[in-house]
């Protein structure tokens, strides 16, 4: 077996391994944070080496997260990070047996995604109107179905008069999305007052730095509170785009390509949410 190293020292090696496997930046960021949380918990028990960790320690970590009111879905995601890390330690000969193998995930109650009604997303529009940057972000998600990470990584060079190009990333291929007049108009309003900067990204901070996903999410959460629709999140705007287009009879294949679903079956799941029995054949997207 290889020379023993501490969990804390092995974490950067694990992160580099994830990067070499082209895992998405958001996954790597989440795994790092989750594992730092685990390592801190284990250090509190004076367990710093991999072979000092038992299944009971990982069970206790999971249960402590649930006691702190983390959702079952979040705890399950954190356990995925833990299990992937310990499998890595096996391959690195830091362990001979995997203490995470029999650690059970918490039971997750299946829930349908949420979407905003026309009245609700119009209320959000009204509230964000005075903030050109966030107004443009909200409109791009509502009109184009972009993921929040795709909004953050959108480059000026990839915005055309009637089209947006989303560059390939992680396991997602490059794709083009129609940009309608409502989305273009709001985006143009923001670009008129965008801070002068050499950054290639569309959305930047007052200092001209790229706008981070967490900052976008926090800003939209605040505006949703002010719109009196606090039970929604930025992800629900993308769901709203999908649902509204299904209701309007958009072609399922077209919609699946636009939103970047790898499988048509993923898009089909939204039919129930939209209360649509048969998908339409319309080769144009709805303007919300």
C-alpha atoms as an extended CHARMM CRD file, in Angstrom:
* protein
*
       288  EXT
         1         1  UNK       CA              0.0000000000        0.0000000000        0.0000000000  PROA      1               0.0000000000
         2         2  UNK       CA              1.1320000000        3.5640000000       -0.7470000000  PROA      2               0.0000000000
         3         3  UNK       CA              2.5250000000        5.7670000000        1.9950000000  PROA      3               0.0000000000
         4         4  UNK       CA             -0.3110000000        7.0250000000        4.1510000000  PROA      4               0.0000000000
         5         5  UNK       CA             -1.4080000000       10.5880000000        3.6180000000  PROA      5               0.0000000000
         6         6  UNK       CA             -4.0620000000       12.6430000000        5.3730000000  PROA      6               0.0000000000
         7         7  UNK       CA             -7.5530000000       13.0810000000        3.9720000000  PROA      7               0.0000000000
         8         8  UNK       CA             -6.9010000000       16.8280000000        3.7920000000  PROA      8               0.0000000000
         9         9  UNK       CA             -3.8010000000       16.3230000000        1.6340000000  PROA      9               0.0000000000
        10        10  UNK       CA             -5.5310000000       13.7520000000       -0.5660000000  PROA      10              0.0000000000
        11        11  UNK       CA             -8.4520000000       16.0550000000       -1.3840000000  PROA      11              0.0000000000
        12        12  UNK       CA             -6.5130000000       18.2570000000       -3.8960000000  PROA      12              0.0000000000
        13        13  UNK       CA             -5.3010000000       15.0860000000       -5.6570000000  PROA      13              0.0000000000
        14        14  UNK       CA             -8.9040000000       13.9050000000       -5.9190000000  PROA      14              0.0000000000
        15        15  UNK       CA             -9.9770000000       17.2770000000       -7.3410000000  PROA      15              0.0000000000
        16        16  UNK       CA             -7.2260000000       17.0610000000       -9.9760000000  PROA      16              0.0000000000
        17        17  UNK       CA             -8.4400000000       13.5620000000      -10.8440000000  PROA      17              0.0000000000
        18        18  UNK       CA            -11.9800000000       14.9090000000      -11.3850000000  PROA      18              0.0000000000
        19        19  UNK       CA            -10.5980000000       17.6480000000      -13.6570000000  PROA      19              0.0000000000
        20        20  UNK       CA             -8.6570000000       15.0860000000      -15.6870000000  PROA      20              0.0000000000
        21        21  UNK       CA            -11.9290000000       13.2180000000      -16.2280000000  PROA      21              0.0000000000
        22        22  UNK       CA            -13.5940000000       16.4360000000      -17.5210000000  PROA      22              0.0000000000
        23        23  UNK       CA            -16.1870000000       16.5840000000      -14.7660000000  PROA      23              0.0000000000
        24        24  UNK       CA            -18.1900000000       19.8040000000      -14.8990000000  PROA      24              0.0000000000
        25        25  UNK       CA            -16.8200000000       22.8290000000      -12.9700000000  PROA      25              0.0000000000
        26        26  UNK       CA            -20.0040000000       23.0170000000      -10.8740000000  PROA      26              0.0000000000
        27        27  UNK       CA            -19.6630000000       19.3360000000       -9.8630000000  PROA      27              0.0000000000
        28        28  UNK       CA            -16.0080000000       19.8200000000       -8.9170000000  PROA      28              0.0000000000
        29        29  UNK       CA            -16.8640000000       22.9200000000       -6.8770000000  PROA      29              0.0000000000
        30        30  UNK       CA            -19.6770000000       21.1020000000       -5.0470000000  PROA      30              0.0000000000
        31        31  UNK       CA            -17.5770000000       17.9700000000       -4.3830000000  PROA      31              0.0000000000
        32        32  UNK       CA            -14.7440000000       20.0570000000       -2.9520000000  PROA      32              0.0000000000
        33        33  UNK       CA            -17.0900000000       21.8950000000       -0.5580000000  PROA      33              0.0000000000
        34        34  UNK       CA            -18.8600000000       18.6720000000        0.4620000000  PROA      34              0.0000000000
        35        35  UNK       CA            -15.6140000000       16.8710000000        1.1980000000  PROA      35              0.0000000000
        36        36  UNK       CA            -14.1410000000       19.8020000000        3.1160000000  PROA      36              0.0000000000
        37        37  UNK       CA            -17.2770000000       19.5890000000        5.2830000000  PROA      37              0.0000000000
        38        38  UNK       CA            -16.7310000000       15.8360000000        5.8070000000  PROA      38              0.0000000000
        39        39  UNK       CA            -13.0180000000       16.2330000000        6.5950000000  PROA      39              0.0000000000
        40        40  UNK       CA            -13.7610000000       18.9590000000        9.1500000000  PROA      40              0.0000000000
        41        41  UNK       CA            -16.3370000000       16.6670000000       10.7840000000  PROA      41              0.0000000000
        42        42  UNK       CA            -13.8690000000       13.7650000000       10.9340000000  PROA      42              0.0000000000
        43        43  UNK       CA            -11.0970000000       15.9920000000       12.3210000000  PROA      43              0.0000000000
        44        44  UNK       CA            -13.4330000000       16.7520000000       15.2120000000  PROA      44              0.0000000000
        45        45  UNK       CA            -13.1950000000       13.0240000000       16.0250000000  PROA      45              0.0000000000
        46        46  UNK       CA             -9.3930000000       13.0270000000       15.5550000000  PROA      46              0.0000000000
        47        47  UNK       CA             -9.7390000000       10.9890000000       12.3730000000  PROA      47              0.0000000000
        48        48  UNK       CA             -7.3660000000       12.4110000000        9.7910000000  PROA      48              0.0000000000
        49        49  UNK       CA             -6.1540000000        9.3260000000        7.8890000000  PROA      49              0.0000000000
        50        50  UNK       CA             -8.3190000000        7.3240000000        5.4370000000  PROA      50              0.0000000000
        51        51  UNK       CA             -7.9580000000        4.0320000000        7.3260000000  PROA      51              0.0000000000
        52        52  UNK       CA             -9.2030000000        5.6590000000       10.5380000000  PROA      52              0.0000000000
        53        53  UNK       CA            -12.6400000000        6.2140000000        8.9730000000  PROA      53              0.0000000000
        54        54  UNK       CA            -15.3560000000        3.6330000000        9.6110000000  PROA      54              0.0000000000
        55        55  UNK       CA            -18.8090000000        3.2550000000        8.0620000000  PROA      55              0.0000000000
        56        56  UNK       CA            -20.3050000000        4.4250000000       11.3630000000  PROA      56              0.0000000000
        57        57  UNK       CA            -18.4680000000        7.7600000000       10.9990000000  PROA      57              0.0000000000
        58        58  UNK       CA            -20.0060000000        8.3150000000        7.5760000000  PROA      58              0.0000000000
        59        59  UNK       CA            -23.4390000000        7.2780000000        8.8350000000  PROA      59              0.0000000000
        60        60  UNK       CA            -23.0320000000        9.8490000000       11.6210000000  PROA      60              0.0000000000
        61        61  UNK       CA            -21.9950000000       12.5230000000        9.0870000000  PROA      61              0.0000000000
        62        62  UNK       CA            -25.1150000000       11.8290000000        7.0140000000  PROA      62              0.0000000000
        63        63  UNK       CA            -27.3760000000       11.9180000000       10.0720000000  PROA      63              0.0000000000
        64        64  UNK       CA            -25.8170000000       15.1580000000       11.3300000000  PROA      64              0.0000000000
        65        65  UNK       CA            -26.5640000000       16.8160000000        7.9710000000  PROA      65              0.0000000000
        66        66  UNK       CA            -30.1960000000       15.7000000000        8.1540000000  PROA      66              0.0000000000
        67        67  UNK       CA            -30.3820000000       17.0060000000       11.7330000000  PROA      67              0.0000000000
        68        68  UNK       CA            -29.0980000000       20.3700000000       10.4360000000  PROA      68              0.0000000000
        69        69  UNK       CA            -32.1620000000       20.4420000000        8.1310000000  PROA      69              0.0000000000
        70        70  UNK       CA            -30.3070000000       19.7830000000        4.8750000000  PROA      70              0.0000000000
        71        71  UNK       CA            -32.7980000000       18.2870000000        2.4170000000  PROA      71              0.0000000000
        72        72  UNK       CA            -32.5830000000       14.5780000000        1.6540000000  PROA      72              0.0000000000
        73        73  UNK       CA            -31.6520000000       15.4780000000       -1.9430000000  PROA      73              0.0000000000
        74        74  UNK       CA            -28.7360000000       17.6600000000       -0.7850000000  PROA      74              0.0000000000
        75        75  UNK       CA            -27.5090000000       15.0230000000        1.6690000000  PROA      75              0.0000000000
        76        76  UNK       CA            -27.6910000000       12.4020000000       -1.0730000000  PROA      76              0.0000000000
        77        77  UNK       CA            -25.5880000000       14.6190000000       -3.3430000000  PROA      77              0.0000000000
        78        78  UNK       CA            -23.0210000000       15.0800000000       -0.5690000000  PROA      78              0.0000000000
        79        79  UNK       CA            -22.9010000000       11.2940000000       -0.0860000000  PROA      79              0.0000000000
        80        80  UNK       CA            -22.2130000000       10.8840000000       -3.8050000000  PROA      80              0.0000000000
        81        81  UNK       CA            -19.1500000000       13.0790000000       -3.3120000000  PROA      81              0.0000000000
        82        82  UNK       CA            -18.0750000000       11.0290000000       -0.2810000000  PROA      82              0.0000000000
        83        83  UNK       CA            -18.5070000000        7.7010000000       -2.0740000000  PROA      83              0.0000000000
        84        84  UNK       CA            -16.6360000000        8.9190000000       -5.1740000000  PROA      84              0.0000000000
        85        85  UNK       CA            -13.7940000000       10.1580000000       -2.9480000000  PROA      85              0.0000000000
        86        86  UNK       CA            -13.4230000000        6.8590000000       -1.1030000000  PROA      86              0.0000000000
        87        87  UNK       CA            -13.4900000000        4.8900000000       -4.3780000000  PROA      87              0.0000000000
        88        88  UNK       CA            -10.6520000000        7.1630000000       -5.5260000000  PROA      88              0.0000000000
        89        89  UNK       CA             -8.7230000000        6.3680000000       -2.3190000000  PROA      89              0.0000000000
        90        90  UNK       CA             -9.0370000000        2.6440000000       -3.1110000000  PROA      90              0.0000000000
        91        91  UNK       CA             -7.5870000000        3.1770000000       -6.6140000000  PROA      91              0.0000000000
        92        92  UNK       CA             -4.7550000000        5.2190000000       -5.0750000000  PROA      92              0.0000000000
        93        93  UNK       CA             -3.9730000000        2.3480000000       -2.6760000000  PROA      93              0.0000000000
        94        94  UNK       CA             -4.7050000000        4.5460000000        0.3200000000  PROA      94              0.0000000000
        95        95  UNK       CA             -7.3490000000        2.0340000000        1.4580000000  PROA      95              0.0000000000
        96        96  UNK       CA             -7.9950000000       -1.6680000000        0.9840000000  PROA      96              0.0000000000
        97        97  UNK       CA            -11.6930000000       -1.5590000000        1.9110000000  PROA      97              0.0000000000
        98        98  UNK       CA            -14.2780000000        1.1500000000        1.2490000000  PROA      98              0.0000000000
        99        99  UNK       CA            -16.0400000000        2.3900000000        4.4310000000  PROA      99              0.0000000000
       100       100  UNK       CA            -18.6120000000        4.2620000000        2.3170000000  PROA      100             0.0000000000
       101       101  UNK       CA            -19.7960000000        1.2340000000        0.3440000000  PROA      101             0.0000000000
       102       102  UNK       CA            -22.6470000000        0.3220000000        2.7030000000  PROA      102             0.0000000000
       103       103  UNK       CA            -23.6150000000        3.8520000000        3.7560000000  PROA      103             0.0000000000
       104       104  UNK       CA            -27.2390000000        4.2970000000        2.6550000000  PROA      104             0.0000000000
       105       105  UNK       CA            -28.6300000000        7.3780000000        0.9700000000  PROA      105             0.0000000000
       106       106  UNK       CA            -31.5730000000        9.0920000000        2.6830000000  PROA      106             0.0000000000
       107       107  UNK       CA            -34.9440000000        8.3880000000        1.0870000000  PROA      107             0.0000000000
       108       108  UNK       CA            -35.9290000000       11.1180000000       -1.3470000000  PROA      108             0.0000000000
       109       109  UNK       CA            -39.5930000000       11.7110000000       -1.9690000000  PROA      109             0.0000000000
       110       110  UNK       CA            -40.0650000000       12.2510000000       -5.6950000000  PROA      110             0.0000000000
       111       111  UNK       CA            -41.4010000000       15.6960000000       -6.5510000000  PROA      111             0.0000000000
       112       112  UNK       CA            -42.3480000000       17.3050000000       -9.8250000000  PROA      112             0.0000000000
       113       113  UNK       CA            -40.4870000000       20.4470000000      -10.8820000000  PROA      113             0.0000000000
       114       114  UNK       CA            -42.2740000000       23.7800000000      -10.3320000000  PROA      114             0.0000000000
       115       115  UNK       CA            -43.1290000000       26.4480000000      -12.8630000000  PROA      115             0.0000000000
       116       116  UNK       CA            -44.4430000000       29.9980000000      -12.6230000000  PROA      116             0.0000000000
       117       117  UNK       CA            -47.8510000000       31.0560000000      -13.8700000000  PROA      117             0.0000000000
       118       118  UNK       CA            -48.0670000000       33.9530000000      -16.3280000000  PROA      118             0.0000000000
       119       119  UNK       CA            -49.1940000000       36.2110000000      -13.4860000000  PROA      119             0.0000000000
       120       120  UNK       CA            -46.2000000000       35.1760000000      -11.3770000000  PROA      120             0.0000000000
       121       121  UNK       CA            -43.4900000000       35.6550000000      -13.9870000000  PROA      121             0.0000000000
       122       122  UNK       CA            -45.0380000000       38.9670000000      -15.0190000000  PROA      122             0.0000000000
       123       123  UNK       CA            -44.8970000000       40.0380000000      -11.3570000000  PROA      123             0.0000000000
       124       124  UNK       CA            -41.2050000000       39.1050000000      -11.3100000000  PROA      124             0.0000000000
       125       125  UNK       CA            -40.6410000000       41.1190000000      -14.4960000000  PROA      125             0.0000000000
       126       126  UNK       CA            -42.2450000000       44.1640000000      -12.9000000000  PROA      126             0.0000000000
       127       127  UNK       CA            -39.9720000000       43.9640000000       -9.8590000000  PROA      127             0.0000000000
       128       128  UNK       CA            -36.7030000000       43.4690000000      -11.7900000000  PROA      128             0.0000000000
       129       129  UNK       CA            -37.4460000000       46.2120000000      -14.3400000000  PROA      129             0.0000000000
       130       130  UNK       CA            -35.2010000000       48.7100000000      -12.5350000000  PROA      130             0.0000000000
       131       131  UNK       CA            -32.2300000000       46.3100000000      -12.6020000000  PROA      131             0.0000000000
       132       132  UNK       CA            -31.2520000000       45.9700000000      -16.2740000000  PROA      132             0.0000000000
       133       133  UNK       CA            -28.7350000000       43.1840000000      -15.6380000000  PROA      133             0.0000000000
       134       134  UNK       CA            -31.0510000000       40.8990000000      -13.6710000000  PROA      134             0.0000000000
       135       135  UNK       CA            -33.9850000000       41.7830000000      -15.9480000000  PROA      135             0.0000000000
       136       136  UNK       CA            -31.9150000000       40.5470000000      -18.9180000000  PROA      136             0.0000000000
       137       137  UNK       CA            -30.9630000000       37.3410000000      -17.0860000000  PROA      137             0.0000000000
       138       138  UNK       CA            -34.5760000000       36.5940000000      -16.1360000000  PROA      138             0.0000000000
       139       139  UNK       CA            -35.6920000000       37.2520000000      -19.7070000000  PROA      139             0.0000000000
       140       140  UNK       CA            -32.9730000000       35.0740000000      -21.2560000000  PROA      140             0.0000000000
       141       141  UNK       CA            -34.0010000000       32.1140000000      -19.1010000000  PROA      141             0.0000000000
       142       142  UNK       CA            -37.7210000000       32.6660000000      -19.7390000000  PROA      142             0.0000000000
       143       143  UNK       CA            -37.3100000000       33.1790000000      -23.4900000000  PROA      143             0.0000000000
       144       144  UNK       CA            -34.4350000000       30.7750000000      -24.2400000000  PROA      144             0.0000000000
       145       145  UNK       CA            -34.5590000000       28.1540000000      -21.4670000000  PROA      145             0.0000000000
       146       146  UNK       CA            -30.8940000000       28.5990000000      -20.5460000000  PROA      146             0.0000000000
       147       147  UNK       CA            -29.4200000000       26.9590000000      -17.4650000000  PROA      147             0.0000000000
       148       148  UNK       CA            -28.0920000000       29.3960000000      -14.8600000000  PROA      148             0.0000000000
       149       149  UNK       CA            -24.5060000000       28.2060000000      -15.5260000000  PROA      149             0.0000000000
       150       150  UNK       CA            -25.0230000000       28.8560000000      -19.2460000000  PROA      150             0.0000000000
       151       151  UNK       CA            -26.1760000000       32.4000000000      -18.4870000000  PROA      151             0.0000000000
       152       152  UNK       CA            -23.0700000000       33.0070000000      -16.3560000000  PROA      152             0.0000000000
       153       153  UNK       CA            -20.7730000000       31.6380000000      -19.1010000000  PROA      153             0.0000000000
       154       154  UNK       CA            -22.4670000000       33.3890000000      -22.0350000000  PROA      154             0.0000000000
       155       155  UNK       CA            -19.9760000000       35.3910000000      -24.1030000000  PROA      155             0.0000000000
       156       156  UNK       CA            -20.5890000000       38.5840000000      -26.0550000000  PROA      156             0.0000000000
       157       157  UNK       CA            -19.2120000000       36.9370000000      -29.2050000000  PROA      157             0.0000000000
       158       158  UNK       CA            -21.9210000000       34.2760000000      -29.0020000000  PROA      158             0.0000000000
       159       159  UNK       CA            -24.8860000000       36.6570000000      -28.9810000000  PROA      159             0.0000000000
       160       160  UNK       CA            -26.3040000000       37.4240000000      -32.4360000000  PROA      160             0.0000000000
       161       161  UNK       CA            -29.3940000000       39.3840000000      -33.5040000000  PROA      161             0.0000000000
       162       162  UNK       CA            -31.7050000000       36.3840000000      -33.3970000000  PROA      162             0.0000000000
       163       163  UNK       CA            -29.5910000000       33.5800000000      -31.9520000000  PROA      163             0.0000000000
       164       164  UNK       CA            -27.4690000000       32.6220000000      -28.9580000000  PROA      164             0.0000000000
       165       165  UNK       CA            -24.7020000000       30.0610000000      -29.1390000000  PROA      165             0.0000000000
       166       166  UNK       CA            -24.0180000000       27.9800000000      -26.0380000000  PROA      166             0.0000000000
       167       167  UNK       CA            -20.4550000000       26.6820000000      -26.1970000000  PROA      167             0.0000000000
       168       168  UNK       CA            -19.7440000000       23.0220000000      -25.5050000000  PROA      168             0.0000000000
       169       169  UNK       CA            -18.9390000000       22.2650000000      -21.8580000000  PROA      169             0.0000000000
       170       170  UNK       CA            -18.5710000000       19.1350000000      -19.7100000000  PROA      170             0.0000000000
       171       171  UNK       CA            -20.6990000000       16.5210000000      -21.5360000000  PROA      171             0.0000000000
       172       172  UNK       CA            -22.8920000000       19.1240000000      -23.2830000000  PROA      172             0.0000000000
       173       173  UNK       CA            -22.3090000000       19.6700000000      -27.0180000000  PROA      173             0.0000000000
       174       174  UNK       CA            -22.4710000000       23.1400000000      -28.5440000000  PROA      174             0.0000000000
       175       175  UNK       CA            -25.9920000000       24.2760000000      -29.4210000000  PROA      175             0.0000000000
       176       176  UNK       CA            -27.7540000000       27.2970000000      -30.9010000000  PROA      176             0.0000000000
       177       177  UNK       CA            -30.9080000000       28.8100000000      -29.4070000000  PROA      177             0.0000000000
       178       178  UNK       CA            -33.3170000000       31.2260000000      -31.0930000000  PROA      178             0.0000000000
       179       179  UNK       CA            -33.3210000000       34.6740000000      -29.4650000000  PROA      179             0.0000000000
       180       180  UNK       CA            -36.7240000000       36.3260000000      -29.8300000000  PROA      180             0.0000000000
       181       181  UNK       CA            -37.4230000000       40.0610000000      -29.8560000000  PROA      181             0.0000000000
       182       182  UNK       CA            -38.4220000000       40.1840000000      -26.1630000000  PROA      182             0.0000000000
       183       183  UNK       CA            -35.1530000000       38.5650000000      -25.0980000000  PROA      183             0.0000000000
       184       184  UNK       CA            -33.0770000000       40.6780000000      -27.5060000000  PROA      184             0.0000000000
       185       185  UNK       CA            -34.7010000000       43.9470000000      -26.4180000000  PROA      185             0.0000000000
       186       186  UNK       CA            -34.0380000000       43.3360000000      -22.7010000000  PROA      186             0.0000000000
       187       187  UNK       CA            -30.4870000000       42.1710000000      -23.3870000000  PROA      187             0.0000000000
       188       188  UNK       CA            -29.7670000000       45.2670000000      -25.5050000000  PROA      188             0.0000000000
       189       189  UNK       CA            -30.9890000000       47.5000000000      -22.6630000000  PROA      189             0.0000000000
       190       190  UNK       CA            -28.4850000000       45.8670000000      -20.3040000000  PROA      190             0.0000000000
       191       191  UNK       CA            -25.6190000000       46.0340000000      -22.8190000000  PROA      191             0.0000000000
       192       192  UNK       CA            -26.0940000000       49.8260000000      -23.0910000000  PROA      192             0.0000000000
       193       193  UNK       CA            -25.1450000000       50.1900000000      -19.4220000000  PROA      193             0.0000000000
       194       194  UNK       CA            -22.8230000000       47.1810000000      -19.0270000000  PROA      194             0.0000000000
       195       195  UNK       CA            -19.5940000000       48.2640000000      -17.2480000000  PROA      195             0.0000000000
       196       196  UNK       CA            -16.6530000000       48.8740000000      -19.5940000000  PROA      196             0.0000000000
       197       197  UNK       CA            -14.3900000000       45.8580000000      -19.2600000000  PROA      197             0.0000000000
       198       198  UNK       CA            -12.2200000000       43.5220000000      -21.3200000000  PROA      198             0.0000000000
       199       199  UNK       CA            -14.1590000000       40.5300000000      -20.0070000000  PROA      199             0.0000000000
       200       200  UNK       CA            -15.5800000000       38.4000000000      -22.8430000000  PROA      200             0.0000000000
       201       201  UNK       CA            -18.6130000000       37.5160000000      -20.7200000000  PROA      201             0.0000000000
       202       202  UNK       CA            -22.0070000000       39.1850000000      -21.1830000000  PROA      202             0.0000000000
       203       203  UNK       CA            -22.8820000000       39.4650000000      -17.5040000000  PROA      203             0.0000000000
       204       204  UNK       CA            -20.3080000000       41.1590000000      -15.3130000000  PROA      204             0.0000000000
       205       205  UNK       CA            -20.1700000000       42.7840000000      -11.8800000000  PROA      205             0.0000000000
       206       206  UNK       CA            -19.7790000000       46.5330000000      -11.3070000000  PROA      206             0.0000000000
       207       207  UNK       CA            -16.0130000000       45.8980000000      -11.2520000000  PROA      207             0.0000000000
       208       208  UNK       CA            -16.1670000000       44.2090000000      -14.6490000000  PROA      208             0.0000000000
       209       209  UNK       CA            -15.5840000000       40.6820000000      -13.3620000000  PROA      209             0.0000000000
       210       210  UNK       CA            -17.6770000000       37.7270000000      -14.6190000000  PROA      210             0.0000000000
       211       211  UNK       CA            -20.8700000000       37.3720000000      -12.5940000000  PROA      211             0.0000000000
       212       212  UNK       CA            -20.7580000000       34.1660000000      -10.5370000000  PROA      212             0.0000000000
       213       213  UNK       CA            -23.6350000000       31.6760000000      -10.5560000000  PROA      213             0.0000000000
       214       214  UNK       CA            -24.1390000000       32.0950000000       -6.8020000000  PROA      214             0.0000000000
       215       215  UNK       CA            -24.5280000000       35.8610000000       -7.2190000000  PROA      215             0.0000000000
       216       216  UNK       CA            -27.0820000000       35.4330000000      -10.0010000000  PROA      216             0.0000000000
       217       217  UNK       CA            -29.0270000000       32.9400000000       -7.8980000000  PROA      217             0.0000000000
       218       218  UNK       CA            -28.9490000000       35.1690000000       -4.7970000000  PROA      218             0.0000000000
       219       219  UNK       CA            -30.1030000000       38.2370000000       -6.7490000000  PROA      219             0.0000000000
       220       220  UNK       CA            -33.0320000000       36.4280000000       -8.3800000000  PROA      220             0.0000000000
       221       221  UNK       CA            -33.9870000000       34.8850000000       -5.0220000000  PROA      221             0.0000000000
       222       222  UNK       CA            -34.1820000000       38.4120000000       -3.5540000000  PROA      222             0.0000000000
       223       223  UNK       CA            -36.3840000000       39.6280000000       -6.3900000000  PROA      223             0.0000000000
       224       224  UNK       CA            -38.6480000000       36.6070000000       -6.0290000000  PROA      224             0.0000000000
       225       225  UNK       CA            -39.1070000000       37.4940000000       -2.3670000000  PROA      225             0.0000000000
       226       226  UNK       CA            -40.0250000000       41.0490000000       -3.3750000000  PROA      226             0.0000000000
       227       227  UNK       CA            -42.4000000000       39.6870000000       -6.0370000000  PROA      227             0.0000000000
       228       228  UNK       CA            -44.1280000000       37.6820000000       -3.2750000000  PROA      228             0.0000000000
       229       229  UNK       CA            -43.2990000000       34.3810000000       -4.9860000000  PROA      229             0.0000000000
       230       230  UNK       CA            -40.6840000000       33.1350000000       -2.4740000000  PROA      230             0.0000000000
       231       231  UNK       CA            -41.3650000000       29.4410000000       -3.0820000000  PROA      231             0.0000000000
       232       232  UNK       CA            -39.6840000000       29.5410000000       -6.4740000000  PROA      232             0.0000000000
       233       233  UNK       CA            -36.0320000000       29.4710000000       -7.5450000000  PROA      233             0.0000000000
       234       234  UNK       CA            -34.1170000000       30.4870000000      -10.6610000000  PROA      234             0.0000000000
       235       235  UNK       CA            -34.3020000000       26.8690000000      -11.9220000000  PROA      235             0.0000000000
       236       236  UNK       CA            -38.0900000000       27.1680000000      -12.0260000000  PROA      236             0.0000000000
       237       237  UNK       CA            -37.7590000000       29.8690000000      -14.7040000000  PROA      237             0.0000000000
       238       238  UNK       CA            -36.2130000000       27.3000000000      -17.0570000000  PROA      238             0.0000000000
       239       239  UNK       CA            -39.0020000000       24.8480000000      -16.2160000000  PROA      239             0.0000000000
       240       240  UNK       CA            -41.5010000000       27.6340000000      -17.0070000000  PROA      240             0.0000000000
       241       241  UNK       CA            -39.9480000000       28.0310000000      -20.4720000000  PROA      241             0.0000000000
       242       242  UNK       CA            -40.3210000000       24.2840000000      -21.1460000000  PROA      242             0.0000000000
       243       243  UNK       CA            -43.8900000000       24.0630000000      -19.8180000000  PROA      243             0.0000000000
       244       244  UNK       CA            -45.1440000000       27.1590000000      -21.6670000000  PROA      244             0.0000000000
       245       245  UNK       CA            -43.6990000000       25.8670000000      -24.9430000000  PROA      245             0.0000000000
       246       246  UNK       CA            -45.2480000000       22.4300000000      -24.4900000000  PROA      246             0.0000000000
       247       247  UNK       CA            -48.6180000000       24.0610000000      -23.7810000000  PROA      247             0.0000000000
       248       248  UNK       CA            -48.2090000000       26.1460000000      -26.9570000000  PROA      248             0.0000000000
       249       249  UNK       CA            -47.6450000000       23.0000000000      -29.0390000000  PROA      249             0.0000000000
       250       250  UNK       CA            -43.8780000000       23.2350000000      -29.6160000000  PROA      250             0.0000000000
       251       251  UNK       CA            -42.2870000000       20.2240000000      -31.2870000000  PROA      251             0.0000000000
       252       252  UNK       CA            -40.7730000000       17.9340000000      -28.6570000000  PROA      252             0.0000000000
       253       253  UNK       CA            -37.5550000000       17.2970000000      -30.5980000000  PROA      253             0.0000000000
       254       254  UNK       CA            -37.0220000000       21.0230000000      -31.2240000000  PROA      254             0.0000000000
       255       255  UNK       CA            -37.6330000000       21.8470000000      -27.5600000000  PROA      255             0.0000000000
       256       256  UNK       CA            -35.3310000000       19.0570000000      -26.3760000000  PROA      256             0.0000000000
       257       257  UNK       CA            -32.5020000000       20.3510000000      -28.5920000000  PROA      257             0.0000000000
       258       258  UNK       CA            -33.0070000000       23.9630000000      -27.4950000000  PROA      258             0.0000000000
       259       259  UNK       CA            -32.8510000000       23.1960000000      -23.7610000000  PROA      259             0.0000000000
       260       260  UNK       CA            -29.9400000000       20.7670000000      -24.1540000000  PROA      260             0.0000000000
       261       261  UNK       CA            -31.5720000000       17.5670000000      -22.9120000000  PROA      261             0.0000000000
       262       262  UNK       CA            -29.4420000000       14.5710000000      -23.8900000000  PROA      262             0.0000000000
       263       263  UNK       CA            -32.4900000000       12.3160000000      -24.1240000000  PROA      263             0.0000000000
       264       264  UNK       CA            -35.9160000000       13.0320000000      -25.5530000000  PROA      264             0.0000000000
       265       265  UNK       CA            -37.4040000000       11.0950000000      -22.6320000000  PROA      265             0.0000000000
       266       266  UNK       CA            -36.1610000000       13.8510000000      -20.2770000000  PROA      266             0.0000000000
       267       267  UNK       CA            -38.2420000000       16.4340000000      -22.1560000000  PROA      267             0.0000000000
       268       268  UNK       CA            -41.2140000000       14.0500000000      -22.3160000000  PROA      268             0.0000000000
       269       269  UNK       CA            -41.3830000000       14.0270000000      -18.5070000000  PROA      269             0.0000000000
       270       270  UNK       CA            -42.5300000000       17.6550000000      -18.6120000000  PROA      270             0.0000000000
       271       271  UNK       CA            -45.6740000000       16.7290000000      -20.5690000000  PROA      271             0.0000000000
       272       272  UNK       CA            -47.3750000000       15.6250000000      -17.3460000000  PROA      272             0.0000000000
       273       273  UNK       CA            -46.3650000000       18.8670000000      -15.6390000000  PROA      273             0.0000000000
       274       274  UNK       CA            -47.7530000000       20.8840000000      -18.5660000000  PROA      274             0.0000000000
       275       275  UNK       CA            -50.8930000000       18.7120000000      -18.5740000000  PROA      275             0.0000000000
       276       276  UNK       CA            -50.3350000000       17.9780000000      -22.2520000000  PROA      276             0.0000000000
       277       277  UNK       CA            -51.2970000000       14.4940000000      -23.4570000000  PROA      277             0.0000000000
       278       278  UNK       CA            -49.8070000000       14.6880000000      -26.9490000000  PROA      278             0.0000000000
       279       279  UNK       CA            -46.8340000000       16.9080000000      -27.8950000000  PROA      279             0.0000000000
       280       280  UNK       CA            -47.3440000000       19.4090000000      -30.7050000000  PROA      280             0.0000000000
       281       281  UNK       CA            -45.4340000000       19.8210000000      -33.9570000000  PROA      281             0.0000000000
       282       282  UNK       CA            -44.9070000000       23.5960000000      -33.9930000000  PROA      282             0.0000000000
       283       283  UNK       CA            -41.4200000000       24.4640000000      -35.2850000000  PROA      283             0.0000000000
       284       284  UNK       CA            -41.2980000000       27.8150000000      -33.4990000000  PROA      284             0.0000000000
       285       285  UNK       CA            -40.8670000000       28.7110000000      -29.8380000000  PROA      285             0.0000000000
       286       286  UNK       CA            -43.3250000000       30.7110000000      -27.7760000000  PROA      286             0.0000000000
       287       287  UNK       CA            -42.6200000000       34.2720000000      -26.6630000000  PROA      287             0.0000000000
       288       288  UNK       CA            -43.4480000000       34.4270000000      -22.9640000000  PROA      288             0.0000000000
